[in-house]
Amino acid sequence: MELRKEKNIGQKELAAYLRLSTGTISNYENGVHSPDLNTLCKLADYFEVTTDYLLNRTTYRYTSQKMEQRLNQEYTLSDVVDTVLCCDSSSVNQLMEYAQYLQYKQRKEEEERSGEKEKTKKSSKRKSDD
C-alpha cells in the first residue's frame, strides 16, 4: 500500500496492471492473502524494488538495475553505497552532514533561480502593459 501511495496510484490502476481484481489488491494490502511468485515479481518490477523488500525481509528497496544507475559520468549509485560502507561511523556522520549541507545549498540556489525567473516575468509583463 505504501508503494502504491508513493506512486500516487489507486488500487484500481494497480489491479488493471496486474490483471487482478481490486479486492485481490485490497487483500494483499491487508495481509489477508499473499501474491503468488509471478505476481510478486510483477509488483517488484512495477515499483522498482526487490522482492525481499516486498516480503519485509529487508528495508533495502533498490534493485540491481537501480543500483547501476549513473548519477553522473563517473559514478553509479552502487559506487556511492560502496564508498559509504567503507567508512567508519564518524566518517559516515560527516558524509551525511555534508550531504545535508549540499541539499540545503541546492534548494537555496533553486529558490534564487526561481525568484529571478519570477522577476523577469513581472518585468516583461510590465513592458508589454506599457
N, C-alpha and C positions, 0 to 999 in steps of 0.2 A: 504494500500500500504506500509506503514511504517513497519508494522509487517512482511509482505511478504519479504521486502528487508532485514530486520534484519535477517530473517531466510535464506536469500540468495536463494530464490526460484523464479521462474518465474510465470507469470500468467497461463501459460500452465500447469505447475505442480499442482498449486492450483486448477485450473479448473478440472483437472483429479481427484484429491482427492474428490472434491465436486460433481463430475459428472455434471458439468456445462460447458458452452462454455467460451472461453477466452473473448469473447465480453461481457458476463454477468459479469465476474470478472472486466473488464475494466469499465463497467457501475457502479458497486458498488464503485470502487475506485474513480470515477469521480463524484459521487453523482447523477448520472442520475436515478438510481434505488436503492432500498434498499433490502437486503436479507429478505426472509420470516423467521419466527421464527425458523423453523427447521435448515435452513442454517446458521442463526446467531449462534445457539448453536453449530453447527459443526465447525464454524470458531473459536469460543471461545475455544472449546476443542483442535483444531488443534494448535492454537497459545498459548495455556495455559494462557488465560486472561479471565476476566469476560465479560459477555455480556454488562454490564454497561460501561466498558472501550471501547468496540467496538462502542457503541452508543454515545460516548463522554459525558456520564453523570458523569464520574469521570476520574481522571488521574491515579487512583489507578488500577493497572493491574493484580494483583496476585489473583489466585483462592484460595478457601479454602484449596484445596489439596496442593497447593504450600506453603501456609502459615504453614501447619503442617509438612512440610519437615524438617527432622532432620539436623541441622547444625553440631552437634556432639552428643555424648551420652546424654548430659544434656539438650540441648536447641533446640527449633524449631525456625523457622523464626518468628512465631507468638509471642514467648517469647521475642524476641528482640524488635519487634514493640511495644508490651505492655510496656516494660521497658522504651523505648524512650518516649512513650505517657504519662508516669507518671512523666517525668522530666519537670522542668521549662525551659524557653528558654536559660538561661545561661548554664544550665547543658547540654542541647541538643547541644549547640555550643561546649562545652568542649568534649562531646562524639564524635562529628563529627571531631574535630581536632585530637583527639586520634585515631580515625578510619583511618584518612588520614595518620597519622604517621605510624600506623601498616601496611597499604598498602604499603607505601614507604619502610619500613623495609623489608617486604616480597619480594618486587621487587628486592631490593639490594641483599638479600640472594639468590634469584633465579639466578640473574646475576652472583654472585660469584660461585654458583654450576655449572652453565653453562660454566663459564670460566675454572673451574677446569676440567670439562669433556673434554673440547677442548684441554687443556694442556696434559691430559692423552692420548688422541687420537694421538696428534702430537708425543708424546714420544714413544708410541707403534709403530707408523709408522716409526720413525727413527730407532728403534731397528730392525724392520723387514727389513728395507732397508740395514742395515749393514750386 
